[in-house]
């Protein structure tokens, strides 16, 4: 199985695609599911002609962009589709949507109970978003409550001024700069400001990465949304960003709000698995890690945490015993002098 085939299997899940009805959002020129494979409908925020004419990514083959079946713009997705579907898949789409919470809620309404949602999400550390700050909950709540339908001026300005080309290999091996190129940033600022001013005078849709994630920040966001009762999916499988890659993958199962405890447990288990040294290696989580498997990892992490806390307690006791010793008291003046010298050096740049 090729990497592309394995990626597709992860996002779609193990069920037979020909027997299902699905939606692919924003497929552009590289849909994961072809029309010949089953009942699939392509969804985008505008019609085919607009998508082709507004394409700015040189890596996209405009002539291969598939026809849009459903324009998801003003109508809720369930209403635009006219029926519930078995699965939805979206590759590098969620970071573009103005209302992250509302978008997931509309997908929830369009899915059958038990339906699958597969997402491929860019990891900002390895793409042109490297120098942008990770998205916060307050910004998402603002977009949700105000029912945002287009990126904000802040998001467009941020993306326009801070997006810079990043060598993925350099980002992985640690040789990529930790700060943006200053001259490039300064050169971008006037145009970014000009664009922001034009949006204020003439509000319109400007495509941008509205949301910036790492695997951990993405899961943490879901955890907080679940706590607020705003997220109703169980995490079926989660794959952190692989070495040399710039994306992480996640597959959800739609569930009802009353299964909130199961939703929370699956997210916590995925976070624990992400933090585990065993699952942080190149193999990462297997393609089909069930919640039960993730829960086992969480239990192992809890045991490890207990062992570390016990070790910390032993070290603290040893430090206390040493501080109470005669040698510690006798060398106190020498430590005070050393501290004073260190402070003076820091103050005067020595």
PLY file of the C-alpha trace (Angstrom):
ply
format ascii 1.0
element vertex 350
property float x
property float y
property float z
element edge 349
property int vertex1
property int vertex2
end_header
0.00 0.00 0.00
1.42 3.37 -1.02
1.56 6.31 1.43
-1.27 8.00 -0.46
-3.42 4.87 -0.30
-2.70 4.43 3.39
-3.54 8.10 4.04
-6.84 7.70 2.20
-7.71 4.55 4.13
-7.02 6.33 7.39
-9.28 9.27 6.56
-12.15 7.20 5.14
-12.04 4.33 7.61
-12.40 0.62 6.97
-15.95 0.60 5.56
-16.69 -0.16 1.89
-16.91 3.15 -0.01
-19.06 1.82 -2.93
-21.84 0.97 -0.46
-21.86 4.43 1.14
-22.88 7.98 0.33
-20.31 10.64 1.05
-19.26 14.26 0.76
-15.80 15.59 0.00
-15.30 19.23 0.89
-12.87 21.33 -1.12
-11.44 18.51 -3.30
-9.98 20.90 -5.90
-7.82 18.88 -8.31
-7.08 15.91 -6.03
-10.25 14.32 -4.66
-9.77 11.40 -2.29
-12.83 9.65 -3.72
-13.64 9.57 -7.43
-17.14 9.49 -8.90
-16.42 6.05 -10.32
-15.92 4.62 -6.83
-19.31 5.34 -5.31
-21.94 7.95 -4.53
-19.82 11.00 -3.71
-20.71 14.70 -3.91
-18.13 17.46 -4.09
-18.81 20.49 -1.89
-17.20 23.92 -1.93
-17.96 27.50 -0.88
-18.44 28.60 -4.52
-19.19 27.11 -7.93
-16.64 25.48 -10.21
-16.05 28.54 -12.38
-15.24 30.74 -9.37
-12.99 28.09 -7.81
-10.96 27.83 -11.03
-10.76 31.58 -11.65
-9.72 32.42 -8.08
-7.07 29.71 -7.77
-3.72 31.18 -6.68
-1.82 28.06 -5.57
0.67 27.14 -8.34
0.67 23.52 -7.20
-3.02 23.13 -8.12
-3.68 21.91 -11.66
-6.59 24.14 -12.66
-7.54 21.91 -15.59
-8.02 18.98 -13.18
-10.27 20.76 -10.68
-13.42 18.65 -10.33
-16.90 20.06 -10.81
-18.58 21.30 -7.64
-21.87 19.48 -6.98
-23.02 21.47 -3.95
-22.27 25.11 -3.17
-22.14 25.51 0.60
-22.50 29.18 1.21
-25.65 30.69 2.64
-27.63 27.51 3.39
-26.71 25.09 6.22
-24.92 22.04 4.80
-27.71 19.58 5.69
-30.20 21.73 3.83
-27.87 22.26 0.87
-27.26 18.50 0.55
-30.88 17.53 1.16
-30.05 14.30 2.99
-27.81 12.72 5.61
-24.64 10.99 4.44
-22.44 8.16 5.70
-19.11 9.95 5.63
-17.46 13.32 5.04
-13.81 13.91 4.24
-11.87 17.18 3.98
-8.15 17.56 3.29
-6.58 20.88 4.30
-9.95 22.61 4.57
-10.75 23.09 8.26
-8.00 25.69 8.70
-9.74 27.87 6.05
-13.25 27.94 7.54
-14.20 31.23 9.24
-16.31 29.54 11.93
-14.50 26.42 13.15
-17.16 25.45 15.72
-20.13 26.17 13.47
-18.50 24.29 10.60
-18.09 21.12 12.65
-21.68 21.50 13.90
-23.02 21.71 10.33
-21.04 18.60 9.36
-22.55 16.88 12.40
-26.06 17.69 11.17
-25.30 16.33 7.70
-23.87 13.03 8.98
-25.86 10.00 9.99
-25.39 8.87 13.59
-22.24 6.76 13.52
-21.06 8.50 10.35
-17.38 9.17 9.78
-15.57 12.49 9.46
-11.95 12.43 8.25
-9.73 15.52 8.37
-6.20 16.23 7.19
-4.87 19.34 8.98
-1.62 21.24 8.38
0.81 21.43 11.29
1.86 25.09 11.35
5.40 24.25 12.49
6.18 22.73 9.08
4.32 24.96 6.62
4.09 28.64 5.72
2.18 29.30 8.97
5.30 28.46 11.00
5.69 31.99 12.40
2.06 32.54 13.30
0.66 32.10 16.82
-1.52 29.06 17.47
-5.24 29.78 17.48
-6.99 30.34 20.79
-10.41 29.40 22.12
-11.60 32.99 22.57
-11.13 33.74 18.87
-13.10 30.61 17.96
-15.93 31.49 20.33
-16.05 34.99 18.85
-16.36 33.55 15.32
-19.01 31.07 16.48
-21.21 33.54 18.35
-20.97 36.12 15.57
-21.60 33.40 12.93
-18.62 34.46 10.83
-18.93 33.69 7.13
-15.59 35.08 6.01
-12.09 35.44 7.50
-11.71 38.46 9.75
-9.46 41.41 8.95
-7.18 40.24 11.76
-6.86 36.74 10.27
-6.24 38.05 6.75
-3.66 40.57 8.00
-1.91 37.92 10.08
-1.75 35.45 7.18
-0.69 38.12 4.68
2.11 39.52 6.82
3.54 36.39 8.46
3.19 33.63 5.85
6.66 32.65 4.66
8.01 29.72 2.69
9.40 27.01 4.95
11.61 24.07 4.00
9.87 21.08 5.57
13.11 19.12 5.89
14.84 22.04 7.57
11.91 22.45 9.95
12.21 18.80 10.92
15.97 18.68 11.34
15.98 21.89 13.39
17.87 24.09 10.91
14.86 26.24 9.94
14.87 29.69 11.58
12.69 30.13 14.66
11.85 33.71 13.69
10.49 35.04 10.39
12.81 36.71 7.91
12.76 40.32 9.12
13.17 42.03 5.73
10.47 39.86 4.16
8.14 40.55 7.08
8.71 44.31 6.89
8.17 44.27 3.13
4.87 42.44 3.56
3.47 44.71 6.25
2.39 47.67 4.05
0.52 45.41 1.61
-1.11 43.53 4.49
-2.28 46.83 5.98
-3.56 47.99 2.60
-5.51 44.74 2.21
-6.97 45.11 5.70
-8.09 48.66 4.97
-9.71 47.56 1.71
-11.65 44.85 3.56
-12.89 47.45 6.01
-14.13 49.63 3.15
-15.38 46.75 1.02
-16.13 43.62 3.12
-15.65 40.46 1.05
-14.33 36.91 1.22
-10.53 36.65 1.10
-9.23 33.13 1.48
-6.76 32.66 4.33
-5.73 30.16 6.97
-8.02 31.30 9.75
-6.80 28.69 12.24
-3.28 27.61 13.14
-2.68 24.29 14.88
-0.22 21.71 16.10
-1.54 18.20 16.82
-1.56 18.95 20.55
-3.24 22.36 20.26
-5.87 20.89 17.94
-6.77 18.15 20.42
-6.69 20.59 23.33
-9.13 22.83 21.45
-11.48 19.90 20.93
-11.18 19.07 24.63
-12.28 22.57 25.61
-15.12 22.57 23.08
-16.34 19.22 24.42
-16.27 20.69 27.92
-18.50 23.51 26.65
-20.87 21.06 24.96
-19.89 22.30 21.50
-18.22 19.18 20.08
-20.02 15.87 19.51
-17.61 13.45 17.89
-15.65 10.49 19.25
-11.99 10.40 18.19
-11.63 7.07 16.40
-8.06 7.50 15.19
-5.42 10.19 15.39
-2.09 10.33 13.60
0.41 13.00 14.64
2.54 14.72 12.05
4.95 12.17 10.58
8.67 13.01 10.17
9.12 14.82 6.88
5.42 15.60 6.62
3.47 18.81 7.27
0.05 17.44 8.23
-1.66 15.38 10.90
-4.73 13.19 10.38
-7.81 12.57 12.50
-10.93 10.48 12.05
-14.11 11.04 14.07
-17.40 9.24 14.54
-20.52 11.37 14.86
-22.39 10.78 18.10
-25.26 12.28 20.05
-24.74 14.99 22.71
-25.60 12.62 25.56
-22.37 10.67 24.85
-20.30 13.61 26.08
-18.30 11.50 28.53
-17.22 9.15 25.74
-16.24 12.10 23.55
-14.13 13.60 26.35
-12.49 10.26 27.15
-11.51 9.71 23.51
-9.89 13.16 23.27
-8.03 12.72 26.56
-6.80 9.32 25.42
-5.56 10.78 22.13
-3.73 13.54 24.03
-2.14 10.95 26.31
-1.09 8.84 23.34
0.39 11.91 21.67
2.49 12.58 24.77
3.66 8.98 25.10
7.28 8.30 24.05
6.19 5.00 22.48
3.65 6.68 20.20
5.85 9.69 19.53
8.20 7.65 17.34
8.05 7.53 13.55
5.44 4.75 13.65
3.15 6.97 15.81
-0.37 5.76 16.41
-1.49 2.94 14.18
-3.93 3.88 11.44
-6.92 2.45 13.28
-6.41 3.07 16.97
-9.75 2.54 18.68
-10.77 4.54 21.77
-10.13 1.42 23.87
-6.54 1.31 22.63
-6.07 4.97 23.38
-7.53 4.45 26.85
-4.89 1.80 27.53
-2.20 4.29 26.60
-3.82 6.83 28.93
-3.74 4.30 31.79
-0.05 3.64 31.14
0.64 7.37 31.18
-1.21 7.74 34.47
0.93 4.99 36.01
4.09 6.64 34.67
2.99 9.97 36.09
2.55 8.35 39.50
6.07 6.92 39.32
7.51 10.33 38.40
5.63 12.00 41.26
7.05 9.43 43.69
10.56 10.05 42.35
10.03 13.81 42.72
8.97 13.31 46.32
12.12 11.30 47.07
14.33 13.98 45.52
12.62 16.72 47.50
13.27 14.81 50.74
16.95 14.40 49.83
17.25 18.13 49.08
15.64 18.97 52.42
18.00 16.62 54.27
20.98 18.22 52.56
19.81 21.77 53.34
19.53 20.81 57.01
23.08 19.41 57.07
26.10 21.13 58.69
28.02 21.45 55.40
25.11 23.29 53.78
25.00 25.85 56.60
28.79 26.31 56.65
28.95 27.07 52.90
26.07 29.57 52.98
28.34 32.70 52.85
30.15 31.35 49.80
26.82 30.75 48.00
25.67 34.29 48.78
28.88 35.73 47.25
28.52 33.56 44.15
24.91 34.70 43.72
25.88 38.36 44.05
28.62 37.96 41.43
26.22 36.25 39.01
23.66 39.04 39.43
26.29 41.71 38.81
27.43 39.97 35.65
23.87 39.79 34.31
23.27 43.45 35.18
26.43 44.78 33.57
26.54 42.33 30.67
29.63 40.52 31.90
0 1
1 2
2 3
3 4
4 5
5 6
6 7
7 8
8 9
9 10
10 11
11 12
12 13
13 14
14 15
15 16
16 17
17 18
18 19
19 20
20 21
21 22
22 23
23 24
24 25
25 26
26 27
27 28
28 29
29 30
30 31
31 32
32 33
33 34
34 35
35 36
36 37
37 38
38 39
39 40
40 41
41 42
42 43
43 44
44 45
45 46
46 47
47 48
48 49
49 50
50 51
51 52
52 53
53 54
54 55
55 56
56 57
57 58
58 59
59 60
60 61
61 62
62 63
63 64
64 65
65 66
66 67
67 68
68 69
69 70
70 71
71 72
72 73
73 74
74 75
75 76
76 77
77 78
78 79
79 80
80 81
81 82
82 83
83 84
84 85
85 86
86 87
87 88
88 89
89 90
90 91
91 92
92 93
93 94
94 95
95 96
96 97
97 98
98 99
99 100
100 101
101 102
102 103
103 104
104 105
105 106
106 107
107 108
108 109
109 110
110 111
111 112
112 113
113 114
114 115
115 116
116 117
117 118
118 119
119 120
120 121
121 122
122 123
123 124
124 125
125 126
126 127
127 128
128 129
129 130
130 131
131 132
132 133
133 134
134 135
135 136
136 137
137 138
138 139
139 140
140 141
141 142
142 143
143 144
144 145
145 146
146 147
147 148
148 149
149 150
150 151
151 152
152 153
153 154
154 155
155 156
156 157
157 158
158 159
159 160
160 161
161 162
162 163
163 164
164 165
165 166
166 167
167 168
168 169
169 170
170 171
171 172
172 173
173 174
174 175
175 176
176 177
177 178
178 179
179 180
180 181
181 182
182 183
183 184
184 185
185 186
186 187
187 188
188 189
189 190
190 191
191 192
192 193
193 194
194 195
195 196
196 197
197 198
198 199
199 200
200 201
201 202
202 203
203 204
204 205
205 206
206 207
207 208
208 209
209 210
210 211
211 212
212 213
213 214
214 215
215 216
216 217
217 218
218 219
219 220
220 221
221 222
222 223
223 224
224 225
225 226
226 227
227 228
228 229
229 230
230 231
231 232
232 233
233 234
234 235
235 236
236 237
237 238
238 239
239 240
240 241
241 242
242 243
243 244
244 245
245 246
246 247
247 248
248 249
249 250
250 251
251 252
252 253
253 254
254 255
255 256
256 257
257 258
258 259
259 260
260 261
261 262
262 263
263 264
264 265
265 266
266 267
267 268
268 269
269 270
270 271
271 272
272 273
273 274
274 275
275 276
276 277
277 278
278 279
279 280
280 281
281 282
282 283
283 284
284 285
285 286
286 287
287 288
288 289
289 290
290 291
291 292
292 293
293 294
294 295
295 296
296 297
297 298
298 299
299 300
300 301
301 302
302 303
303 304
304 305
305 306
306 307
307 308
308 309
309 310
310 311
311 312
312 313
313 314
314 315
315 316
316 317
317 318
318 319
319 320
320 321
321 322
322 323
323 324
324 325
325 326
326 327
327 328
328 329
329 330
330 331
331 332
332 333
333 334
334 335
335 336
336 337
337 338
338 339
339 340
340 341
341 342
342 343
343 344
344 345
345 346
346 347
347 348
348 349
